[in-house]
Amino acid sequence: MRTLLLRRFGSFAVTLLIASLVIFAVLDLLPGNAAEILLGTSARPDTIAALQQQLGLDQPAYLRYLHWIAGIFTGHLGQSITYGVPVGGLIAERLVVTVPLALLALLVSVGVGVPIGVWAAARWRKGPDRAASVVAQLGIAIPDFWLGLLLILLFSSTLHWFSAGGFPGWSHPARAIGALILPAVALGLPQAAILIRITRASVLEVANEDFIRTAQAKGLPARQVLWRHTVRNALVPIVTIVGLQFSFLIAGAVLVENIFNLPGMGLLAYQSLQQRDLVVIRSVALFFAGLVILVNFLVDLSYLWLDPRLRGRR
Amino acid sequence: MHGLKTGWRAAAIALALASGMTMAAAKDTLTLGLPIEPTGLDPTIAAPLPIRQVTWGNIYEGLVGLNEKNQIIPLLATSWTISPDGLTYTFKLRPNVKFTDGTPFDSSIVKFSLDRARAKDSTNAQKQFFEPIESIETPDPLAAVIKLKAPTGLFLYHLAWGDAVMVDPKSEPTNRTDPVGTGPFKFKSWQRGTKVELVRNDDYWDKGVPKLAAVTFRFISDPQAQASALRAGDIDGMYFFTAPELFKEFEKDKRFSAVVGSTPGKVIVPLNNSRKPFSNMKVRQAMMSAIDRKAVIEAAYAGYGTPIGSHFAPTDPGYIDETGVWPFDLAKAKALLKEAGYPNGFSATMKCAQMTYVMRTCEVVQAMEAQIGINLKIEPSEFPAKWIQDVFTKHDYDVTVMNHAEPLDIGIYARPNYYFEYHNPAFDAIIKKADESSDAAQRDKYFGEAQKILAEQVPALYIFDIPQLNVLNPKLKGLWKNEPISEAYVRDAYWEN
């Protein structure tokens, strides 16, 4: 187990290093730069040059790269070019919105998707199964931002139950969670639809295995066969998808954040990319990369727990 | 299951009540929506308009200001005299003015602020405004004497811009994140990505101003989210509402007052005058004659907006209506194109930024030019980054579409290396004369001549003045309808009982 963890950590570090190089190079190749953008369409070339020098944008690429990497180890990610504040703080401010939002959305996804998927599989080719499959189709077809608009129209503009967007901050926890409910539903339901299909397919596959027939033959109650034997063994693909969904919900929620005007990671990434605030965007991109690798690692670890056969292997 | 449902509903109602409670309190606060979050809060070191919207006249003040009619008014200078040769400006400064961090305002501040703006390493986006300055003298704390190298007619006007506000040397390094000014409001907090909060400056020099105790600017970029926030009552108003097609609904809705004002923003179709065939004036005139401005406005901005015939906004002093010079006339357009030697038209690319109104303008212009055989291929160009680099810096384009938002900026056509690549010594001479005349009537006359030249020679196709669409609570008064300069000026805002 320890060698496994060590080896995993080693590959984690190497992957991140490669990711950092790719991120830096790709961002550096983008057309446009922050100084030109900040000074607009009236500025003259000498003013732009002065600002580039102040921002350190005139330094050679390898120096800027080394500076960044050194900063990661010392905890100084630099100052945002557009906001003028430390990048670390900027990311932290966004994470307190994005992580709770992603967890809530994941709760919706798992809470709705897994039970319906199992239920559909248990009633294979009967009414509930067909209904679930229609619901899943619909959920996959509906884009999350559009669902968000519908939710706002109903619950904010018409019923006035929730505010239409924005984030009040965590000093009022109830209001903060209130602000996250609609976006979490908008984000979570389409993901739940995917989980319905995955769960159903996975449960059905296991249900045809010999050991299930054995369990049924030895007279176990249907409910026990379903939950203890079938679902338990169907969890590996489900957990894999849930892991992917978490990464998506952290990094890919930008459209929903936009609709609900939530200051999350997605919007930060989008804005800093648009303003060519490379100091921010490269750290954000590396954070996303690290997160995806970490979640995959945790998913891999969960396989060991879910499937005892894997434990003996290296 | 049923219990769960009621629980939910109770929770939701509790939440709604909690947010409703703050709304019901006596109203001396304002939450105003703006479409774009500023990038920093110091207008003297960066160009973006959202910085000015939040700070101009609210946090920072200049020696002079502007009123809604775009006229110069006294602010931190109570009066001034200009010597007959137009070279010496003597300002009498307002006494007993303090920055919100306690620093007193006097002539040394004037010297510091303007010297900083014109310094060699200055990153002021309008550094050229300060270049005419020869020296700044401070004979006594309440007098500042600015000597110019040459007479500069718009010098005083430019001192009213956000780029020329007075800056406290003590707070100068941190103004970007923690702004300090002499204005009616002081900065309280900035929750990045969400809002900037201002509170009343109780020591403001103009007693009884401002009327509001606090102002929050909420940044909502998505037009649907802007509309939702208005309908849900999350904001008291939305300035620069960015979805003209949704504006009609608010005009019909009694709960809102939907106001259309004008701005200095000119939506134009710049042509690269150094490239063939756009170097041929007849081609440019043909292209202008093929444009039905009203139809473009209909498609790009739901019919709001004023047609323009030159690079001049109706809000600017000296404006003349030049839309009659090349009215929509397809037969004339075809004839001109034939005279120019392109009877069968030609092909070119049009670089278009991703903003909705720009894309729509591009599409309509493309369709209109196609009618006279000009085939414009639309090439998306990410704004600001790619567009500024390709079009503005490298001049690598045939045709593009842009909103030039600065007031009275017709002088950009006289710049030696501007992206229009328009070079006309006669025009340059007129701009020089306008620049040098400190008499307003005289200057308006020169600007009139300059407008006529551009209208005739069409270095860019002049389409429309972009409107300011505001959706406000009808009880909210004192906000400007027109936008002579980029602002969300809340100094005089108040709630009507």
HADDOCK unambig.tbl for C-alpha pairs under 7 A between the chains (distance, minus, plus):
assign (segid A and resid 31 and name CA) (segid B and resid 385 and name CA) 6.53 0.50 0.50
assign (segid A and resid 31 and name CA) (segid B and resid 386 and name CA) 5.33 0.50 0.50
assign (segid A and resid 31 and name CA) (segid B and resid 389 and name CA) 6.81 0.50 0.50
assign (segid A and resid 32 and name CA) (segid B and resid 385 and name CA) 4.36 0.50 0.50
assign (segid A and resid 32 and name CA) (segid B and resid 386 and name CA) 5.12 0.50 0.50
assign (segid A and resid 32 and name CA) (segid B and resid 388 and name CA) 6.88 0.50 0.50
assign (segid A and resid 32 and name CA) (segid B and resid 389 and name CA) 5.12 0.50 0.50
assign (segid A and resid 33 and name CA) (segid B and resid 385 and name CA) 6.31 0.50 0.50
assign (segid A and resid 37 and name CA) (segid B and resid 384 and name CA) 6.21 0.50 0.50
assign (segid A and resid 37 and name CA) (segid B and resid 385 and name CA) 6.27 0.50 0.50
assign (segid A and resid 38 and name CA) (segid B and resid 46 and name CA) 5.20 0.50 0.50
assign (segid A and resid 38 and name CA) (segid B and resid 47 and name CA) 5.74 0.50 0.50
assign (segid A and resid 38 and name CA) (segid B and resid 48 and name CA) 6.44 0.50 0.50
assign (segid A and resid 39 and name CA) (segid B and resid 46 and name CA) 5.13 0.50 0.50
assign (segid A and resid 39 and name CA) (segid B and resid 47 and name CA) 4.73 0.50 0.50
assign (segid A and resid 39 and name CA) (segid B and resid 125 and name CA) 5.00 0.50 0.50
assign (segid A and resid 40 and name CA) (segid B and resid 47 and name CA) 5.29 0.50 0.50
assign (segid A and resid 40 and name CA) (segid B and resid 48 and name CA) 6.72 0.50 0.50
assign (segid A and resid 42 and name CA) (segid B and resid 125 and name CA) 6.64 0.50 0.50
assign (segid A and resid 42 and name CA) (segid B and resid 126 and name CA) 6.48 0.50 0.50
assign (segid A and resid 43 and name CA) (segid B and resid 125 and name CA) 5.11 0.50 0.50
assign (segid A and resid 43 and name CA) (segid B and resid 126 and name CA) 6.17 0.50 0.50
assign (segid A and resid 47 and name CA) (segid B and resid 122 and name CA) 6.83 0.50 0.50
assign (segid A and resid 47 and name CA) (segid B and resid 123 and name CA) 5.45 0.50 0.50
assign (segid A and resid 50 and name CA) (segid B and resid 121 and name CA) 5.69 0.50 0.50
assign (segid A and resid 50 and name CA) (segid B and resid 123 and name CA) 6.47 0.50 0.50
assign (segid A and resid 51 and name CA) (segid B and resid 123 and name CA) 5.77 0.50 0.50
assign (segid A and resid 82 and name CA) (segid B and resid 39 and name CA) 5.06 0.50 0.50
assign (segid A and resid 82 and name CA) (segid B and resid 40 and name CA) 6.43 0.50 0.50
assign (segid A and resid 83 and name CA) (segid B and resid 39 and name CA) 5.37 0.50 0.50
assign (segid A and resid 83 and name CA) (segid B and resid 40 and name CA) 5.22 0.50 0.50
assign (segid A and resid 84 and name CA) (segid B and resid 40 and name CA) 6.80 0.50 0.50
assign (segid A and resid 84 and name CA) (segid B and resid 176 and name CA) 6.91 0.50 0.50
assign (segid A and resid 84 and name CA) (segid B and resid 177 and name CA) 6.61 0.50 0.50
assign (segid A and resid 152 and name CA) (segid B and resid 228 and name CA) 6.98 0.50 0.50
assign (segid A and resid 156 and name CA) (segid B and resid 232 and name CA) 5.56 0.50 0.50
assign (segid A and resid 157 and name CA) (segid B and resid 228 and name CA) 6.28 0.50 0.50
assign (segid A and resid 157 and name CA) (segid B and resid 231 and name CA) 5.35 0.50 0.50
assign (segid A and resid 157 and name CA) (segid B and resid 232 and name CA) 4.78 0.50 0.50
assign (segid A and resid 160 and name CA) (segid B and resid 16 and name CA) 6.87 0.50 0.50
assign (segid A and resid 160 and name CA) (segid B and resid 232 and name CA) 6.22 0.50 0.50
assign (segid A and resid 161 and name CA) (segid B and resid 12 and name CA) 5.72 0.50 0.50
assign (segid A and resid 161 and name CA) (segid B and resid 13 and name CA) 6.06 0.50 0.50
assign (segid A and resid 161 and name CA) (segid B and resid 16 and name CA) 5.11 0.50 0.50
assign (segid A and resid 162 and name CA) (segid B and resid 16 and name CA) 5.92 0.50 0.50
assign (segid A and resid 163 and name CA) (segid B and resid 232 and name CA) 6.31 0.50 0.50
assign (segid A and resid 163 and name CA) (segid B and resid 234 and name CA) 6.42 0.50 0.50
assign (segid A and resid 164 and name CA) (segid B and resid 228 and name CA) 5.65 0.50 0.50
assign (segid A and resid 164 and name CA) (segid B and resid 229 and name CA) 5.21 0.50 0.50
assign (segid A and resid 164 and name CA) (segid B and resid 232 and name CA) 5.97 0.50 0.50
assign (segid A and resid 165 and name CA) (segid B and resid 229 and name CA) 6.68 0.50 0.50
assign (segid A and resid 166 and name CA) (segid B and resid 194 and name CA) 6.73 0.50 0.50
assign (segid A and resid 175 and name CA) (segid B and resid 15 and name CA) 6.43 0.50 0.50
assign (segid A and resid 178 and name CA) (segid B and resid 15 and name CA) 6.62 0.50 0.50
assign (segid A and resid 258 and name CA) (segid B and resid 222 and name CA) 6.09 0.50 0.50
assign (segid A and resid 259 and name CA) (segid B and resid 222 and name CA) 6.12 0.50 0.50
assign (segid A and resid 259 and name CA) (segid B and resid 224 and name CA) 6.88 0.50 0.50
assign (segid A and resid 259 and name CA) (segid B and resid 225 and name CA) 5.33 0.50 0.50
assign (segid A and resid 260 and name CA) (segid B and resid 225 and name CA) 6.29 0.50 0.50
assign (segid A and resid 261 and name CA) (segid B and resid 220 and name CA) 5.97 0.50 0.50
assign (segid A and resid 261 and name CA) (segid B and resid 225 and name CA) 6.76 0.50 0.50
assign (segid A and resid 263 and name CA) (segid B and resid 193 and name CA) 4.83 0.50 0.50
assign (segid A and resid 263 and name CA) (segid B and resid 194 and name CA) 6.17 0.50 0.50
assign (segid A and resid 274 and name CA) (segid B and resid 385 and name CA) 6.81 0.50 0.50
assign (segid A and resid 275 and name CA) (segid B and resid 385 and name CA) 6.77 0.50 0.50
assign (segid A and resid 276 and name CA) (segid B and resid 385 and name CA) 6.80 0.50 0.50
